[in-house]
């Protein structure tokens, strides 16, 4: 729980649209100190009430452009503020450079090489599963962090290194999550969120936070997942590229669906509509990060159909899923198995057990050689749903074969 001073600092920082790292730099500048004795972690401790700014208070006020009394004023009791991305950063900074850097100097060319390897991992993830990519992804991430901490570089290169660490953490976290390594994935996502925040790349921070929100919602931490999905969208801001806004709204829709309840279901429907509007506003003229290459109308349609399936509305889900799957690239085996699993459940909900059984057979066959915990979990979900129709011969055959 943040203190009165902490809540006031957080409010004034939000008014300026600054990150915690930006406020830390401005405080040091206002104090006229050399170096950065105040960092993002210290600002976080002030805002959460773990420490008091004490001698830094006048410089905080000067940096924020307010009298000291504004920061020390008591805060009236009210509903707790919605979480922001700063609430999900690591407690300590895993990217703090070493005081003595033993590595050589890094140039922008080495960062460009790293960028190519990161994108190569993304493309590999399109056709391979987490179990196949976990080792190379973690190896690349550790190497990137080591370069940032142990080597020297210019401010511009340092920021680009942070961006690449953030992008690498997003795909590495996604791969770890797909492999069922959820604790490791969460640690990686939070590391990436720290890197993106320090680089002041709000779009990238939103991508990392949205990915973690998706995992949290899928493993039963639905309240955290929805809070973080909302924070990811809000943190990215209205100037985020249209595809980014569409993706983050998709995450909100999914998290709201998993949270359950009529109000959240309505929230999910609104988010889906807003995601479609965001994507339709994309003129193709604005520059977008490479990691958004896969976001298109088909992917939004997939999420819409999955939401309808989770809400037990098969008459809407089945036509959408059949349309998407009719155009889907068969080389993307994992995604094909995942989307078919929702179709199987939707058929079962529509009281079409024979169609559900036939679809389930395809899911099981596709999943057999995929090293993905996500597909394995979806197979379990499909079989549990089919068990309600165990007296139907086609269903019985699938259940017996799986057993």
Buried (B, 14 or more C-beta within 10 A) or exposed (E): EBBBBBBBBBBBBEEEEBBBBBBBBBBBEBBEEEEBEBBBBBBBBBBBBBBEBEEBBBBBBBBBEBEEEBBEEEEEEEEEEEBBBBBBBBEEBBBEBEEEBEBEEBEEEBBEEBBEBBBEBBEBBEEBBBBBBBEBBBEBBEEBBEBBBBBEBEEEBBBBBBBBBBBBBBBBBBBBBBBBBBEBBBBBBBBBBBBBBBBBBBBBBBBBBBBBBBBBBBBEBBEBBBBBBBBBBBBBEEEBBBBBBBBBBBBBBBBBBBBEEEEBBEBBBEBBEBBBEBBEEBEEEEEBBEBBEBBEEEBBBBBBBBBBBBBEBBEBBBEBBEEBBEEBEEEBBBBBBBBBBBBBBBBBBBEBBEBBBBBBBBBBEBBEEBBBBBBBBBBEBBBEBBEEBEEBEBBBEBBEEBE
